């Protein structure tokens, strides 16, 4: 989504019963703060799929992808390729800002984030849909539609959707450093720069903390 855009229907979806929160909103129940790698995790994924279906979404854009460094401080064991093995090549080519993935791959990315495997990104369709995974199994889904069927489905799965004004992980535009996906318009503008100036350098940041340079010339 563009900086400052907020979808009209945003929900925080968790396994945490609101009845088990104290007066400050802190969860004090017995649910663990990590994925069970089982039925509860599957319920999260089915909830996301239900919201995507209600919104009419078949593909998602990867936004602001990042991977963790060498340190590993989370309870989950470290896994190969930050949980992206089988989704992207070993060098993570394709796990880049603006890349389009089918909803099935998007759900696997949500699974990897729920497991804290080391990869993170926003999954969005500009102006229509968003999925953000936060700490401790907090999931935020936004839609341009009310998604009443998805809400009922989520509750039936044993999860708790709560209405929010906005996701805390919404993209905030940095006026000093604007990033954009490598879409058709981007490459058209790059060709114009090359034709005007004969050569240019392009830094491609395909995941946060990992970049490579390309020299373009005519």
N, CA and C of each residue as an Amber inpcrd file, in Angstrom:
protein
   654
   0.8360000  -1.1840000   0.0000000   0.0000000   0.0000000   0.0000000
   0.8710000   1.2330000   0.0000000   0.3770000   2.2910000  -0.5530000
   1.1230000   3.5360000  -0.5590000   1.1920000   4.0930000   0.8480000
   2.2430000   4.8530000   1.1320000   2.4050000   5.4250000   2.4440000
   1.1980000   6.2460000   2.8450000   0.6770000   6.0070000   4.0570000
  -0.4490000   6.7670000   4.5520000  -1.7960000   6.1370000   4.2510000
  -1.8760000   5.1730000   3.3130000  -3.1360000   4.5140000   3.0030000
  -3.4880000   3.5370000   4.1200000  -4.7470000   3.5620000   4.5480000
  -5.2250000   2.6500000   5.5720000  -6.4650000   1.9580000   5.0380000
  -6.4730000   0.6470000   5.0840000  -7.6340000  -0.1030000   4.6300000
  -8.7870000   0.0920000   5.6130000 -10.0230000   0.0830000   5.1250000
 -11.1610000   0.3930000   6.0060000 -11.5340000  -0.7110000   6.9910000
 -11.0950000  -1.9580000   6.7210000 -11.4560000  -3.0670000   7.6000000
 -10.1840000  -3.8020000   8.0150000  -9.7470000  -3.5820000   9.2350000
  -8.5050000  -4.1580000   9.7400000  -8.8180000  -4.9450000  11.0160000
  -8.2510000  -6.1360000  11.1040000  -8.5030000  -7.0060000  12.2490000
  -7.1990000  -7.5610000  12.7980000  -7.1090000  -7.5910000  14.1050000
  -6.0400000  -8.3330000  14.7750000  -6.5970000  -9.7230000  15.0560000
  -5.9080000 -10.7320000  14.5530000  -6.3750000 -12.1140000  14.7020000
  -5.3600000 -12.8670000  15.5500000  -5.8280000 -13.4420000  16.6390000
  -4.9340000 -14.1900000  17.5310000  -5.6500000 -15.4080000  18.1030000
  -4.8580000 -16.2460000  18.7630000  -5.3950000 -17.3780000  19.5180000
  -5.6900000 -16.9870000  20.9620000  -5.5100000 -15.7100000  21.2970000
  -5.6350000 -15.2490000  22.6710000  -7.0520000 -14.7310000  22.9430000
  -7.7620000 -15.3850000  23.8370000  -9.1210000 -14.9910000  24.2010000
  -9.0780000 -13.6260000  24.8990000  -9.8300000 -12.6360000  24.3990000
  -9.8470000 -11.3210000  25.0540000 -10.2730000 -11.3960000  26.5210000
 -11.0060000 -12.4350000  26.8980000 -11.4160000 -12.5840000  28.2930000
 -10.2250000 -12.8630000  29.2050000  -9.1000000 -13.2790000  28.6050000
  -7.9030000 -13.5960000  29.3910000  -6.8850000 -12.4650000  29.3680000
  -7.3660000 -11.2440000  29.2540000  -6.4860000 -10.0730000  29.2970000
  -6.7520000  -9.2790000  30.5740000  -5.6810000  -8.6780000  31.0980000
  -5.8610000  -7.8680000  32.3060000  -6.3730000  -6.4820000  31.9530000
  -6.4550000  -5.6190000  32.9400000  -7.0230000  -4.2800000  32.7220000
  -6.1910000  -3.4270000  31.7800000  -4.9330000  -3.8400000  31.5350000
  -4.0650000  -3.0980000  30.6130000  -4.0460000  -3.7250000  29.2230000
  -4.8060000  -4.7770000  29.0260000  -4.8530000  -5.4280000  27.7300000
  -3.8010000  -6.4920000  27.5340000  -3.0170000  -6.7950000  28.5640000
  -1.9680000  -7.8070000  28.4650000  -2.5670000  -9.1990000  28.6440000
  -2.1580000 -10.1160000  27.7980000  -2.6750000 -11.4810000  27.8670000
  -2.0850000 -12.2010000  29.0700000  -2.9360000 -12.8320000  29.8700000
  -2.4790000 -13.5260000  31.0750000  -2.9560000 -14.9830000  31.0730000
  -3.3930000 -15.4730000  29.9260000  -3.8660000 -16.8460000  29.8230000
  -2.7390000 -17.8350000  29.6340000  -3.1080000 -19.0480000  29.2330000
  -2.1380000 -20.1440000  29.1790000  -1.5800000 -20.4140000  27.7920000
  -2.0450000 -19.7110000  26.7610000  -1.5640000 -19.9660000  25.3980000
  -0.0910000 -19.5950000  25.2650000   0.6750000 -20.4540000  24.6120000
   2.1010000 -20.1830000  24.3880000   2.2720000 -19.1020000  23.3270000
   3.4030000 -18.4050000  23.3810000   3.6590000 -17.2970000  22.4590000
   4.4290000 -17.7370000  21.2220000   4.5230000 -19.0400000  20.9950000
   5.1610000 -19.5560000  19.7900000   4.1660000 -20.4510000  19.0610000
   4.4350000 -20.7400000  17.8040000   3.5390000 -21.5690000  17.0080000
   3.5400000 -23.0060000  17.5110000   2.3810000 -23.6490000  17.4190000
   2.3030000 -25.0520000  17.7900000   2.6960000 -25.9780000  16.6480000
   2.9820000 -25.4010000  15.4500000   3.3170000 -26.1860000  14.2600000
   2.2140000 -27.2180000  13.9860000   1.0190000 -26.9220000  14.3850000
  -0.0590000 -27.8890000  14.2770000  -1.4030000 -27.2470000  13.9870000
  -2.4680000 -27.6480000  14.6920000  -3.8120000 -27.1910000  14.3550000
  -4.0400000 -25.6960000  14.5400000  -3.4100000 -25.0860000  15.5320000
  -3.6150000 -23.6490000  15.7300000  -2.9360000 -22.8680000  14.5970000
  -1.7140000 -23.2600000  14.2580000  -1.0300000 -22.6400000  13.1260000
  -1.8620000 -22.7990000  11.8520000  -2.4070000 -23.9950000  11.6390000
  -3.2450000 -24.2310000  10.4660000  -4.4720000 -23.3350000  10.4760000
  -5.0240000 -23.0750000  11.6650000  -6.1870000 -22.1880000  11.7670000
  -5.8320000 -20.7720000  11.3270000  -4.6580000 -20.2900000  11.7190000
  -4.2070000 -18.9690000  11.2690000  -4.1680000 -18.9150000   9.7370000
  -3.5970000 -19.9400000   9.1290000  -3.4570000 -19.9410000   7.6730000
  -4.8210000 -20.0190000   6.9920000  -5.7220000 -20.8080000   7.5400000
  -7.0590000 -20.8930000   6.9650000  -7.8080000 -19.5780000   7.1140000
  -7.5650000 -18.8610000   8.2060000  -8.1930000 -17.5550000   8.3900000
  -7.7030000 -16.5610000   7.3270000  -6.3940000 -16.5350000   7.0960000
  -5.8500000 -15.6570000   6.0580000  -6.4420000 -16.0090000   4.7010000
  -6.5110000 -17.3110000   4.4030000  -7.0780000 -17.7490000   3.1280000
  -8.5330000 -17.3180000   2.9970000  -9.2820000 -17.3650000   4.0880000
 -10.6800000 -16.9620000   4.0520000 -10.8180000 -15.4640000   3.7630000
  -9.9810000 -14.6500000   4.3780000 -10.0280000 -13.2070000   4.1180000
  -9.6130000 -12.8970000   2.6820000  -8.6050000 -13.6020000   2.1830000
  -8.1850000 -13.3920000   0.8030000  -9.3050000 -13.7590000  -0.1610000
  -9.9850000 -14.8650000   0.1170000 -11.0900000 -15.2840000  -0.7490000
 -12.2320000 -14.2770000  -0.7060000 -12.5700000 -13.8010000   0.4870000
 -13.6430000 -12.8080000   0.6170000 -13.3100000 -11.5110000  -0.1080000
 -12.0210000 -11.1860000  -0.1530000 -11.5900000  -9.9510000  -0.8090000
 -11.4140000 -10.1430000  -2.3090000 -11.3530000 -11.3960000  -2.7570000
 -11.1480000 -11.6730000  -4.1710000  -9.6990000 -11.5920000  -4.5820000
  -8.8030000 -12.0150000  -3.6750000  -7.3590000 -11.9180000  -3.9010000
  -6.7990000 -13.2810000  -4.2870000  -6.0200000 -13.3330000  -5.3640000
  -5.3550000 -14.5610000  -5.7770000  -3.8470000 -14.4730000  -5.7260000
  -3.3220000 -13.2410000  -5.6710000  -1.8810000 -13.0130000  -5.5890000
  -1.6000000 -11.9360000  -4.5620000  -0.3880000 -11.9790000  -4.0190000
   0.0460000 -10.9970000  -3.0350000   1.4030000 -10.4460000  -3.4440000
   1.6500000  -9.2040000  -3.0970000   2.9590000  -8.5910000  -3.3430000
   3.7830000  -8.6320000  -2.0690000   5.0280000  -9.0490000  -2.2080000
   5.9680000  -9.0090000  -1.0850000   6.4550000  -7.5740000  -0.9230000
   6.3370000  -7.0350000   0.2690000   6.8030000  -5.6710000   0.5270000
   7.7830000  -5.6620000   1.6990000   8.8480000  -4.8620000   1.5430000
   9.8520000  -4.6560000   2.5900000  10.3760000  -5.9850000   3.1750000
  10.8240000  -6.9220000   2.3300000  11.3170000  -8.1970000   2.8700000
  12.6110000  -8.0140000   3.6500000  12.7850000  -8.8250000   4.6620000
  14.0220000  -8.7960000   5.4330000  14.2870000 -10.1750000   6.0130000
  15.5310000 -10.4190000   6.3330000  15.9220000 -11.6590000   6.9990000
  16.7570000 -11.2990000   8.2100000  16.7430000 -12.1910000   9.2020000
  17.5170000 -11.9370000  10.4150000  18.9900000 -12.1450000  10.1380000
  19.8050000 -11.6250000  11.0450000  21.2480000 -11.7930000  10.9250000
  21.6860000 -13.1590000  11.4430000  22.9500000 -13.2700000  11.7920000
  23.4880000 -14.5460000  12.2380000  23.0610000 -14.8760000  13.6670000
  22.7660000 -13.8520000  14.4600000  22.3300000 -14.1160000  15.8370000
  20.9180000 -14.6920000  15.8210000  20.6420000 -15.5740000  16.7580000
  19.3380000 -16.2290000  16.8050000  18.9030000 -16.2680000  18.2640000
  17.9700000 -15.3920000  18.6270000  17.5910000 -15.2460000  20.0250000
  16.1740000 -15.7240000  20.3100000  15.4970000 -16.3200000  19.3570000
  14.1080000 -16.7010000  19.5290000  14.0080000 -18.1680000  19.9310000
  12.8820000 -18.5750000  20.5520000  12.7730000 -19.9530000  21.0280000
  12.7970000 -21.0040000  19.9280000  12.3490000 -20.6540000  18.7230000
  12.3080000 -21.6250000  17.6340000  13.7240000 -21.9750000  17.1720000
  13.9810000 -23.2310000  16.7990000  15.3030000 -23.5930000  16.2740000
  15.5460000 -22.9760000  14.9080000  16.7950000 -22.6830000  14.6070000
  17.1420000 -22.1340000  13.2970000  16.8680000 -23.1720000  12.2180000
  16.3900000 -22.7110000  11.0570000  16.1010000 -23.6050000   9.9490000
  16.7990000 -23.0950000   8.6940000  16.9250000 -23.9640000   7.7100000
  17.6130000 -23.6310000   6.4710000  16.8930000 -22.5190000   5.7230000
  17.6590000 -21.6030000   5.1800000  17.1410000 -20.5240000   4.3140000
  16.0560000 -19.7040000   4.9860000  16.1370000 -19.5610000   6.3110000
  15.2040000 -18.7050000   7.0550000  13.7460000 -19.1170000   6.8510000
  13.5250000 -20.3960000   6.6140000  12.1710000 -20.8870000   6.4200000
  11.6420000 -20.7260000   5.0110000  12.4930000 -20.2960000   4.0820000
  12.0560000 -20.0380000   2.7070000  12.4670000 -21.1430000   1.7370000
  13.0690000 -22.2030000   2.2410000  13.4660000 -23.3160000   1.3750000
  12.2260000 -23.8990000   0.7050000  12.3290000 -24.1030000  -0.5980000
  11.2030000 -24.6120000  -1.3570000  10.3280000 -23.5260000  -1.9470000
  10.4350000 -22.3240000  -1.4110000   9.6790000 -21.1820000  -1.9500000
  10.5350000 -20.3430000  -2.8810000  11.8270000 -20.1940000  -2.5360000
  12.7540000 -19.3840000  -3.3150000  14.0730000 -20.1430000  -3.4370000
  14.9000000 -19.7850000  -4.4340000  16.2160000 -20.4300000  -4.5570000
  17.0700000 -20.2120000  -3.3120000  18.1770000 -20.9450000  -3.2480000
  19.0460000 -20.8860000  -2.0670000  19.5420000 -19.4710000  -1.7960000
  19.7570000 -18.6660000  -2.8690000  20.2360000 -17.2970000  -2.6750000
  19.0950000 -16.3190000  -2.4250000  17.8630000 -16.8270000  -2.2800000
  16.6600000 -16.0420000  -2.0010000  16.2820000 -15.0940000  -3.1280000
  16.7910000 -15.3470000  -4.3390000  16.3650000 -14.5550000  -5.4890000
  14.8500000 -14.6810000  -5.6450000  14.1950000 -13.5700000  -5.8200000
  12.7430000 -13.5530000  -5.9180000  12.0650000 -13.1200000  -4.6380000
  12.7780000 -13.2290000  -3.5160000  12.2420000 -12.7090000  -2.2530000
  12.6380000 -11.2440000  -2.1770000  11.9050000 -10.4380000  -2.9480000
  12.2810000  -9.0430000  -3.1370000  11.0480000  -8.1560000  -3.1240000
  11.2770000  -6.9100000  -2.8380000  10.1850000  -5.9450000  -2.7450000
   9.4480000  -5.8410000  -4.0700000   8.1270000  -6.0280000  -4.0180000
   7.3100000  -5.9330000  -5.2190000   7.0550000  -7.2320000  -5.9250000
   7.7660000  -8.3020000  -5.5450000   7.5550000  -9.5910000  -6.1930000
   6.1410000 -10.0970000  -5.9230000   5.5110000 -10.6570000  -6.9430000
   4.1600000 -11.1940000  -6.8210000   4.2360000 -12.6970000  -6.5640000
   3.4680000 -13.1570000  -5.6010000   3.4160000 -14.5920000  -5.3060000
   1.9540000 -15.0180000  -5.2350000   1.6460000 -16.2580000  -5.6350000
   0.2780000 -16.7500000  -5.4970000  -0.0910000 -16.8830000  -4.0340000
  -1.3830000 -16.9140000  -3.7620000  -1.8360000 -16.9500000  -2.3720000
  -1.2680000 -18.1540000  -1.6420000  -1.0870000 -19.2880000  -2.3400000
  -0.5410000 -20.4780000  -1.6840000   0.8630000 -20.2210000  -1.1490000
   1.6940000 -19.5370000  -1.9550000   3.0390000 -19.1940000  -1.4930000
   2.9780000 -18.1530000  -0.3840000   2.0210000 -17.2400000  -0.4890000
   1.8440000 -16.2480000   0.5620000   1.5200000 -16.8950000   1.9000000
   0.7020000 -17.9310000   1.8760000   0.3660000 -18.6400000   3.1120000
   1.5940000 -19.3280000   3.6980000   2.4700000 -19.8510000   2.8430000
   3.7020000 -20.4660000   3.3450000   4.6360000 -19.4180000   3.9500000
   4.6180000 -18.2090000   3.4020000   5.3950000 -17.1250000   4.0020000
   4.8220000 -16.7620000   5.3730000   3.5040000 -16.7300000   5.4850000
   2.8760000 -16.4780000   6.7840000   3.2870000 -17.5700000   7.7740000
   3.2970000 -18.8320000   7.3280000   3.7150000 -19.9320000   8.1980000
   5.1420000 -19.7030000   8.7080000   6.0540000 -19.3410000   7.7970000
   7.4460000 -19.1120000   8.1860000   7.5560000 -17.9790000   9.1970000
   6.7330000 -16.9310000   9.0350000   6.7760000 -15.8110000   9.9730000
   6.1640000 -16.1950000  11.3130000   5.0920000 -16.9670000  11.3050000
   4.5150000 -17.4340000  12.5620000   5.5110000 -18.2850000  13.3420000
   6.3790000 -18.9850000  12.6250000   7.3800000 -19.8350000  13.2740000
   8.6620000 -19.0760000  13.6060000   8.7080000 -17.7840000  13.2910000
   9.9090000 -16.9830000  13.5600000  11.1470000 -17.6240000  12.9610000
  11.0320000 -18.0560000  11.7010000  12.1570000 -18.7330000  11.0530000
  13.2670000 -17.7780000  10.6090000  13.0220000 -16.4800000  10.6590000
  14.0710000 -15.5230000  10.3080000  13.7520000 -14.6260000   9.1410000
  12.7120000 -14.9580000   8.3640000  12.2950000 -14.0950000   7.2490000
  11.0350000 -13.3360000   7.6480000  10.9090000 -12.1210000   7.1620000
   9.7210000 -11.3120000   7.4450000   9.4430000 -10.4240000   6.2440000
   8.1680000 -10.1540000   6.0150000   7.7590000  -9.2080000   4.9750000
   6.3020000  -8.8450000   5.2170000   5.8810000  -7.7790000   4.5720000
   4.4510000  -7.4980000   4.4690000   3.9400000  -8.1820000   3.2050000
   2.7090000  -8.6550000   3.2580000   2.0620000  -9.2260000   2.0770000
   0.8350000  -8.3620000   1.7890000   0.7920000  -7.7670000   0.5990000
  -0.2270000  -6.7550000   0.3420000  -0.7050000  -6.7690000  -1.1000000
  -1.8890000  -6.2510000  -1.2960000  -2.3970000  -5.8590000  -2.6030000
  -2.8380000  -4.4150000  -2.4300000  -2.1840000  -3.5170000  -3.1000000
  -2.3600000  -2.0990000  -2.8320000  -3.8270000  -1.6850000  -2.8940000
  -4.2660000  -1.0580000  -1.8080000  -5.6160000  -0.5390000  -1.7390000
  -6.6880000  -1.5710000  -1.5100000  -6.2880000  -2.8770000  -1.3770000
  -7.2990000  -3.9240000  -1.2620000  -7.0830000  -4.8790000  -0.0940000
  -5.8230000  -5.2040000   0.2070000  -5.6070000  -6.3080000   1.1370000
  -4.2170000  -6.2200000   1.7490000  -4.0940000  -6.6940000   2.9850000
  -2.7750000  -6.7500000   3.6170000  -2.7560000  -7.8420000   4.6740000
  -1.5940000  -8.4520000   4.8370000  -1.3490000  -9.4330000   5.8920000
  -0.0200000  -9.0900000   6.5390000  -0.0320000  -8.8620000   7.8440000
   1.1860000  -8.5530000   8.5830000   1.2700000  -9.4830000   9.7830000
   2.4210000 -10.0890000   9.9920000   2.6430000 -10.9650000  11.1390000
   3.5350000 -10.2440000  12.1320000   3.0520000 -10.1130000  13.3610000
   3.8220000  -9.4460000  14.3990000   4.4250000 -10.4480000  15.3740000
   4.9340000  -9.9270000  16.4800000   5.5240000 -10.7830000  17.5050000
   4.4390000 -11.6060000  18.1870000   4.8290000 -12.7330000  18.7470000
   3.9900000 -13.5290000  19.6540000   2.6680000 -13.9700000  19.0380000
   2.7010000 -14.3160000  17.7310000   1.5240000 -14.8660000  17.0610000
   0.3980000 -13.8460000  16.8970000   0.7550000 -12.5700000  16.7710000
  -0.2390000 -11.5440000  16.4620000  -0.2720000 -11.3570000  14.9490000
  -1.4510000 -11.5380000  14.3780000  -1.6450000 -11.4570000  12.9320000
  -2.6030000 -10.3210000  12.6330000  -2.2640000  -9.4980000  11.6500000
  -3.1030000  -8.3640000  11.2710000  -3.5130000  -8.5150000   9.8160000
  -4.8100000  -8.5250000   9.5780000  -5.3460000  -8.6510000   8.2300000
  -6.1970000  -7.4330000   7.9270000  -5.9360000  -6.8040000   6.7890000
  -6.7200000  -5.6550000   6.3560000  -7.3620000  -5.9270000   5.0110000
  -8.5490000  -5.3850000   4.8060000  -9.2610000  -5.6040000   3.5550000
 -10.0630000  -4.3740000   3.1780000 -10.3260000  -4.2460000   1.8860000
 -11.2000000  -3.1890000   1.3950000 -12.6670000  -3.5640000   1.5750000
 -12.9280000  -4.8120000   1.9750000 -14.2830000  -5.3090000   2.1540000
 -14.4990000  -5.7460000   3.6020000 -15.7570000  -5.7870000   4.0590000
 -16.0120000  -6.1920000   5.4480000 -15.6340000  -7.6320000   5.7590000
 -15.7070000  -8.5330000   4.7740000 -15.2950000  -9.9330000   4.9370000
 -16.0530000 -10.6230000   6.0720000 -17.3670000 -10.4880000   6.0700000
 -18.1660000 -11.0760000   7.1410000 -18.0660000 -12.5950000   7.1730000
 -18.0270000 -13.2360000   6.0080000 -17.8920000 -14.6920000   5.9740000
 -16.5510000 -15.1240000   6.5510000 -15.4760000 -14.3780000   6.2350000
 -14.1470000 -14.7050000   6.7600000 -14.1050000 -14.5140000   8.2730000
 -14.7710000 -13.4910000   8.7710000 -14.8180000 -13.2810000  10.2180000
 -15.5070000 -14.4530000  10.9090000 -16.6340000 -14.8900000  10.3430000
 -17.3370000 -16.0440000  10.9200000 -16.4690000 -17.2870000  10.8540000
 -15.7670000 -17.4770000   9.7470000 -14.8830000 -18.6220000   9.5860000
 -13.7540000 -18.5830000  10.6080000 -13.1900000 -17.4100000  10.8290000
 -12.0940000 -17.2510000  11.7850000 -12.5490000 -17.6140000  13.1920000
 -13.7230000 -17.1450000  13.5710000 -14.2560000 -17.4880000  14.8980000
 -14.5230000 -18.9840000  15.0100000 -15.0470000 -19.5790000  13.9380000
 -15.3200000 -21.0190000  13.9480000 -14.0370000 -21.8300000  14.0820000
 -12.9190000 -21.2760000  13.6330000 -11.6260000 -21.9450000  13.7420000
 -11.0390000 -21.8480000  15.1490000 -11.7050000 -21.1110000  16.0300000
 -11.2310000 -20.9770000  17.4010000 -10.3150000 -19.7920000  17.6290000
 -10.2130000 -18.9020000  16.6380000  -9.3800000 -17.7020000  16.7620000
 -10.2560000 -16.5010000  17.1090000  -9.5980000 -15.4090000  17.4820000
 -10.3190000 -14.2330000  17.9650000  -9.9660000 -13.0090000  17.1110000
 -10.8310000 -12.6380000  16.1680000 -10.6010000 -11.4170000  15.3890000
 -11.1210000 -10.1940000  16.1520000 -10.2890000  -9.1680000  16.2290000
 -10.6530000  -7.9350000  16.9260000 -10.4560000  -6.7590000  15.9780000
 -11.4360000  -5.9080000  15.8830000 -11.3780000  -4.7710000  14.9610000
 -10.3160000  -3.7750000  15.4160000  -9.5450000  -3.2820000  14.4530000
  -8.4850000  -2.3040000  14.7240000  -8.6530000  -1.1040000  13.7900000
  -8.1260000   0.0340000  14.2010000  -8.1190000   1.1990000  13.3090000
  -7.1110000   1.0150000  12.1800000  -5.9950000   0.3710000  12.4970000
  -4.9290000   0.1550000  11.5020000  -3.9850000  -0.9000000  12.0350000
  -3.2060000  -1.4930000  11.1360000  -2.1640000  -2.4250000  11.5450000
  -0.9570000  -1.6420000  12.0470000  -0.3410000  -2.0710000  13.1480000
   0.8760000  -1.3880000  13.6060000   2.0500000  -1.5950000  12.6660000
   1.9020000  -2.4760000  11.6880000   2.9770000  -2.7500000  10.7390000
   2.7130000  -2.1200000   9.3730000   1.7420000  -1.2030000   9.3060000
   1.5270000  -0.4910000   8.0540000   2.7910000   0.2490000   7.6490000
   3.0300000   0.2950000   6.3420000   4.2150000   0.9740000   5.8160000
   4.1310000   2.4690000   6.0850000   5.2130000   3.0370000   6.6010000
   5.3040000   4.4810000   6.8290000   6.3090000   5.0340000   5.8360000
   5.8570000   5.9320000   4.9870000   6.7090000   6.4760000   3.9330000
   7.7980000   7.3660000   4.5000000   9.0330000   7.0560000   4.1560000
  10.1870000   7.8760000   4.5090000  10.4720000   8.8110000   3.3460000
  10.2190000  10.0930000   3.5520000  10.3670000  11.0440000   2.4570000
  11.8110000  11.1750000   1.9880000  12.7820000  10.7810000   2.8430000
  14.1840000  10.9160000   2.4720000  14.7040000   9.7100000   1.6970000
  13.9750000   8.5880000   1.8100000  14.4830000   7.3700000   1.1730000
  13.2900000   6.5580000   0.6930000  12.9270000   6.7170000  -0.5400000
  11.7530000   6.0640000  -1.0840000  12.1670000   4.7810000  -1.7930000
  11.5610000   3.6660000  -1.3850000  11.7720000   2.4030000  -2.0630000
  10.5450000   2.0940000  -2.9050000  10.7480000   1.3890000  -4.0110000
   9.6180000   1.0430000  -4.8590000   9.8900000  -0.3030000  -5.5120000
   8.8360000  -1.0200000  -5.8330000   9.0300000  -2.3170000  -6.4800000
   9.5480000  -2.1710000  -7.8910000  10.2480000  -3.2100000  -8.3690000
  10.7960000  -3.2050000  -9.7300000   9.7110000  -3.6470000 -10.7040000
   8.6980000  -2.7820000 -10.8900000   7.6020000  -3.1080000 -11.7890000
   7.8960000  -2.5670000 -13.1890000   6.9210000  -2.6630000 -14.0970000
   7.1420000  -2.2470000 -15.4840000   7.4720000  -0.7630000 -15.5730000
   6.8220000   0.0590000 -14.7660000   7.0960000   1.4960000 -14.7960000
   8.5170000   1.7920000 -14.3410000   8.9870000   1.0550000 -13.3200000
  10.3590000   1.2450000 -12.8460000  11.3670000   0.9880000 -13.9600000
  11.2070000  -0.1500000 -14.6740000  12.1700000  -0.4900000 -15.7160000
  12.0750000   0.4630000 -16.9000000  10.8920000   0.9910000 -17.1820000
  10.7490000   1.9850000 -18.2430000  11.5110000   3.2620000 -17.8770000
  11.4110000   3.6800000 -16.6150000  12.1410000   4.8730000 -16.1660000
  13.6480000   4.6370000 -16.1870000  14.0600000   3.3940000 -15.8310000
  15.4860000   3.0800000 -15.8740000  16.0110000   3.1510000 -17.3010000
  15.2550000   2.6220000 -18.2670000  15.6790000   2.6920000 -19.6670000
  15.7920000   4.1350000 -20.1280000  14.8950000   4.9890000 -19.6490000
  14.9650000   6.4170000 -20.0070000  16.2360000   7.0450000 -19.4450000
  16.5800000   6.6960000 -18.1890000  17.8050000   7.2350000 -17.5830000
  19.0230000   6.7970000 -18.3810000  19.0670000   5.5120000 -18.7510000
  20.2010000   4.9940000 -19.5160000  20.2970000   5.6850000 -20.8690000
  19.1540000   5.8780000 -21.5480000  19.1810000   6.5230000 -22.8660000
  19.5970000   7.9760000 -22.7660000  19.3040000   8.6080000 -21.6300000
  19.6390000  10.0240000 -21.4590000  21.0720000  10.2330000 -20.9950000
  21.5810000   9.3250000 -20.1640000  22.8830000   9.5290000 -19.5380000
  23.9060000   8.4590000 -19.9150000  23.5300000   7.5430000 -20.8040000
  24.4060000   6.4980000 -21.3470000  24.7140000   5.3850000 -20.3640000
  24.8390000   5.6690000 -19.0960000  25.1350000   4.6130000 -18.1310000
  24.6470000   5.0390000 -16.7610000  24.3490000   4.0700000 -15.9460000
  23.9500000   4.3440000 -14.5630000  24.2200000   3.1100000 -13.7250000
  24.2690000   3.2830000 -12.4130000  24.4190000   2.1730000 -11.4920000
  23.1150000   1.9990000 -10.7210000  22.7400000   0.7630000 -10.5520000
  21.5170000   0.4350000  -9.8410000  21.8720000  -0.4740000  -8.6790000
  21.4730000  -0.0810000  -7.4540000  21.6390000  -0.9520000  -6.2950000
  20.3170000  -1.6700000  -6.0670000  20.3730000  -2.9880000  -6.1310000
  19.1880000  -3.8090000  -5.9110000  19.2390000  -4.3790000  -4.5010000
  18.2740000  -4.0070000  -3.6790000  18.1680000  -4.5570000  -2.3450000
  17.0400000  -5.5650000  -2.3660000  17.4130000  -6.8400000  -2.4740000
  16.3810000  -7.8530000  -2.6360000  15.8420000  -8.3330000  -1.3000000
  16.6140000  -8.2680000  -0.2440000  16.1130000  -8.3850000   1.1150000
  16.9090000  -7.4120000   1.9570000  16.3490000  -6.9980000   3.0820000
  17.0500000  -6.0290000   3.9220000  18.3840000  -6.5980000   4.3710000
  19.4090000  -5.7550000   4.3530000  20.7830000  -6.1210000   4.7070000
  21.4610000  -6.9880000   3.6490000  20.8630000  -7.1020000   2.4760000
  21.5060000  -7.8520000   1.3870000  21.2430000  -7.1050000   0.0910000
  22.2950000  -6.7100000  -0.5990000  22.1050000  -5.9470000  -1.8310000
  23.1890000  -6.3120000  -2.8330000  22.9550000  -5.9280000  -4.0890000
  23.9400000  -6.1490000  -5.1330000  23.8210000  -5.0150000  -6.1380000
  24.9240000  -4.7420000  -6.8320000  24.9820000  -3.6210000  -7.7660000
  24.9350000  -4.1340000  -9.2010000  24.2910000  -3.3510000 -10.0790000
  24.2320000  -3.6440000 -11.5000000  24.6490000  -2.3800000 -12.2520000
  25.4710000  -2.5490000 -13.3020000  25.8330000  -1.4230000 -14.1530000
  25.0230000  -1.5290000 -15.4390000  24.2530000  -0.4820000 -15.7390000
  23.4510000  -0.4570000 -16.9620000  24.0180000   0.5940000 -17.8950000
  24.1660000   0.2490000 -19.1570000  24.6800000   1.2060000 -20.1460000
  24.0550000   0.8850000 -21.4880000  24.1880000   1.8120000 -22.4090000
  23.6660000   1.5780000 -23.7650000  24.8120000   1.4240000 -24.7260000
